[in-house]
Amino acid sequence: MQAGEIIEWVAARLGLAASMIPDGGVIVGAAGTEVHGILVTWMATAEVLSKAAGLGCNLVVCHEGFRFEEIPQSPIYRWTAPPAEQPYERPDHPNSVRRRLAEQNNLVVVQIHYGLDRLCIYDDFMPQLGITQVIAGGGYEKVYVLPAPQTADALARHVAGKIGLDCVRLTGDGRKMIARVGNLVGGAALSSNRYWMRKQIEYGAEAIICGESDECAEIFAQEYNGTVLIETSHAASENIGLRRFVRMLKDAYPDLPCEFYDIRRPYHFVCAADFKTQKPP
């Protein structure tokens, strides 16, 4: 198997030509490189790249972008107007570190975003929660009915347990009875993707279970019919489907080592109530 063939493999299972996959591709290395082992992960961090090299996996397949891009800022937003800035990717910048690690270890990095969303990520999220009956919408607009109505608080606790998280974030009235929910896995609940949230609310979703959201999106949901948002984690919500992708690859290429690297939620919660007032010495 050559590295670039994995894109064709995913596209074929969607009934598409590889050229129709709208984003991602071979980011580092050559598509014609013979693959000795595959490491699948949500994001190809420096830690992931080092792990791949240690395992002898020379193909890293990531779902999210390999580089951190910046939007150019107008000088008026920078308060000062310095001379033209030199390239921002210094040797210690994550983009530089990642590329250097990949090249030094002869790794090929392939990003498959839309293809994996369609193949396994979107449709694996809700079954993990035990929610499977679609009552409205199609594609990324699906609304599901719960096996039994429950309060938003109870649903949030159920979601956290099913994904293996110690907590989730809830926006809205925790006492609200919920019967119909939307699926905004990954980053689909961010303000930049508002279309999907709007459509699910209009299809009758009383709560939306999502990966990652932001406060503008949360306020929009509250003002639109008091919709509850239950936010898990961008990575945690998509790791479910990525694990199945690894199983699919193992079935298709039984003689090729294929591993999964679990990117965890990068933050934890610290509450003022967790700390006792200490007297000065």
Secondary structure, 3 states (H helix, E strand, C coil): CECCHHHHHHHHHCCCCHHHCCCCEEEECCCCCECCCEEEECCCCHHHHHHHHHHCCCEEEECCCCCCCCCCCCHHHHCCCCCCCCCCCCCCCHHHHHHHHHHHCCCEEEECCHHHHHHHHHHHHHHHCCCCEEEECCHHHCEEEEEEEEEHHHHHHHHHHHHCCCCCEEECCCCCEEEEEEEECCCCECHHHHHHHHHHHHCCCCEEEECCECHHHHHHHHHCCCCEEEECCHHHHHHHHHHHHHHHHHHHCCCCCEEEECCCCCCCCCCHHHCCCCCCC
